[in-house]
Every structure is written in structure tokens, then in C-alpha cells.
Amino acid sequence: MKPYKWILTTTLVIASTTLPLHSFATSETSPKDTPKVNTQEESRVVLARVNGQPIYDYQLKPQVEHKLKKYKQFNSKGQQPTESLINNLRQGLLQEYIDTTLLVLASQKHAVDNLDEKITLFKEKAIKNNQTVPSDKSIKSQILFREYLKAHDLADPMPSEEAVKARYEKGKQNFLSQKGERHVLHVFTTKKEDILAAQKELNSGKSFKEVSQKYSEDENTKQDANLSFIEKGYMPKAFDEVAFSLSEGSVSDIIKTEEGYHILKIVEIQEKGKPISYKRIKNFLARGMKEKTKVNNIAAHLKQLREEADIEIFLPKNTTSQ
């Protein structure tokens, strides 16, 4: 029985590593007081059961050995790991395996639409990328696990608007603009007749986006007219003079520069030394809060799963790695 390599790890190593998970063979006949499973290869000690699913001693050993190896590499005094350290490693890894097992077992009951079609697409992608094609059973488990995480907002959760706003309000005095900037929409063309037509359509109520798509020759902003935030000196002098004299929400007259003709709108003014607006910084804050949101979501979900689960632990607290 080979451990699954694809399972996302949880809790302590959630952000960056993967934790191999046991295969899902059960042994209901193993005595619970001294649980062992005899196979042709070896006798494997059962360290815990999660809703009847065993976690074996051999599954923890590679992880324990890896951590002990790192401990020895970074221990400049050459001290050997203590019994207490080894025990703590085993206890911690066992809890991670229990958490991962809870997620996997729950995912096996998760209903997924068009599962057969998704299995087929999985195979086709593996073949296209010259990868080994797993068994249908393995592919199904992976898909169920992935879809379960998505369904419970555990795969790639974003913090709520309320949480991001609260983070901003708490620390906005630390988010100060280093330069005076203007958020600008603009239409640019080298043809006078086009800029006059663009001005007429803007005055009639059409959006900068619509007019830009029709007339603008600036390929970088043609689709949405969004020049974003600019500071003085970024654009030609004649453009700058207008951009930094208009009030927020204002639309300019036609501006002539050496490059051609412009019409601009000031969406937002960011004064030097003032807090950056929430609208401008919220996506940055949300990205920074993603990992903590993910950890919190999984912790809350695992708490619920643990409360509903039958978990038996056979690893003595004073045991050491064998």
C-alpha cells in the first residue's frame, strides 16, 4: 500500500508542503488495545484510528526522520535529539495525519457533478503533459478532495470585505502615499477629427471605456481607458499641468502634446503624506490576508470534523521513535 502524494497538508505545514497520506485499507479485526496489522511484508503498528481508518507507525517514520535530519543539520553543537523532542515530533505529525484523514474521509462522501467527465479530462491532461496516468480510483480521490476543499472555501479563500476593511481602518495611518498622484482615465489619438468626435461622445454621456475602445490609439489603455495612478513627470508637461490642476471627478478639455491629443478624467487624487485610499489598497491587503484566512478556515472546519469524528489514539505520550 503506497501513501498518497497528492493530499494537501493541513495546520502546521498548510502553506507550502505536502504530507503523504496512508492508503485507505481498514482492519476492523485488529484488537484496539494492542492494535497491529500483519501483512506479508511486516507487522505495522497502528498509532490511531479515525472513524475506523488506521494510521500506521511506518507512515510517520519518513517524516520524523526528515525532521530529525534537519535538526542535526542546524544543530551546530552536535547535540543528539532528545527523547522528548522525538516524541513531540511524532505526536505533532500524528495530529497532522489525523486532520488530513478527516478531510479525505469527508471528501469521499462529497457529491461532484460530471465526475466521470472530470476523470477523463484529468487523464487527457496527464497524457498531454507526458505524465504518468494514475488509476481511476486515485484520480477520483484527487478530484473529490479538490472539489471538497473548494465547496467549503478551504482551497483558495479570500478574506471578507468586512475583514479587509477592518484591517485597513486599523492601520491606515501606516499606509501613507509617498508621492502626490492622480488616478487618470484618458483617450489618446493623433487625429484631431477623432479627438473632437471622442469629446462629443463623452459630452453626450458615453463612458471613457466605450470612447477609448472606439478612438484611442494607446494600446496599453485602449480597452478600459485606465492610465491608473500617475505622478508628476510621468506624462508630457502639458498633460501633467492639467492632470494636477483638476479636481477629483473632473473631465479635461482637449489637451495637445507633441504626441497627439488627449482627454482625461481624474478618478481619484492621492495627496503626498495622506493615507492611501481603501479602494486603492484593498486588493493588496486582501492578498496579504489570504494565508491567515486559509489557516483560520481550515482550523474551524477541522474543529467541526473532529467534534463529529470517532478518533482513537494509541501512541503513548512517552513513546519514542523505533
SULGI-V381349 format. One record per run of one state. SS is the DSSP state (H for helix, E for strand, - for the rest). FROM is the first residue (numbers start at 1). TO is the last residue. If there is no record, write none. Layout:
BEGIN
ss=SS from=FROM to=TO
ss=SS from=FROM to=TO
END
This chain:
BEGIN
ss=- from=1 to=3
ss=E from=4 to=4
ss=- from=5 to=7
ss=E from=8 to=8
ss=- from=9 to=10
ss=H from=11 to=13
ss=- from=14 to=17
ss=E from=18 to=18
ss=- from=19 to=20
ss=E from=21 to=21
ss=- from=22 to=35
ss=E from=36 to=38
ss=- from=39 to=42
ss=E from=43 to=50
ss=- from=51 to=52
ss=E from=53 to=56
ss=H from=57 to=74
ss=- from=75 to=82
ss=H from=83 to=107
ss=- from=108 to=114
ss=H from=115 to=128
ss=- from=129 to=135
ss=H from=136 to=151
ss=- from=152 to=160
ss=H from=161 to=174
ss=- from=175 to=175
ss=E from=176 to=176
ss=- from=177 to=180
ss=E from=181 to=189
ss=- from=190 to=191
ss=H from=192 to=203
ss=- from=204 to=207
ss=H from=208 to=215
ss=- from=216 to=225
ss=E from=226 to=231
ss=- from=232 to=236
ss=H from=237 to=243
ss=- from=244 to=250
ss=E from=251 to=251
ss=- from=252 to=254
ss=E from=255 to=256
ss=- from=257 to=260
ss=E from=261 to=270
ss=- from=271 to=274
ss=E from=275 to=275
ss=- from=276 to=277
ss=H from=278 to=308
ss=- from=309 to=310
ss=E from=311 to=313
ss=- from=314 to=322
END
